[in-house]
Amino acid sequence: MDIILALGGVILVIAVGVLVIGAALRSMRPKAPEPHVFTPSPTMARSVASTSTSTAAASQLTPAAIAEIDRLVAADRKIQAIKLYRQHTGVRLQEAKDRIDHWSVSTTAPHLAAVSNAAAAHSSITATPSSVRGALPASVAAEVDRLVAADQKIHAIKLVREHTGLGLKDSKDVVEAWPRPRHL
């Protein structure tokens, strides 16, 4: 009878040990990642009034602005997306950066891919001043004319980049080949 009790005790100890080891192994399994939620950084501490103002400003983004930010984020052009977000909301740089870093491409905003200039940046066709001039609004083309005439190439390059989606080198080449206005 003592042997049966001893054998039962040993079996009980082994069963408890197996349960403890099983629980330990289950807790060591990798877990599925939790969805990432935007949370402002601690350096963004400010008054409740300014927080509610920036939240209200962010909620007033137009569908066209959201679509353009989506396009920029998808093209990995975060700096331009941050600039656009700040223009439309008026928030501080750090807050805009945090928002764009956590931006997920919208599935509800109307996308302007058909009229975007994203393809121009990746096109194998070389951009010429005449083709770029034709793609620009008349007021922008006139401003580029003025900047080139005033020998302000850097500002002209920035303006061409903003309105065409071309890269820095292509924009520089276009501005350098831009026809200079004739002086009478």
Secondary structure by P-SEA (a helix, b strand, c coil): caaaaaaaaaaaaaaaaaaaaaaaaaaacccccccbbbbbcccccccaaaaaaaaaaaaaccaaaaaaaaaaaaacaaaaaaaaaaaaccccaaaaaaaaaaccccccccccccccccccccccccccaaaaaaaccaaaaaaaaaaaaacaaaaaaaaaaacccccaaaaaaaaaaccccccc
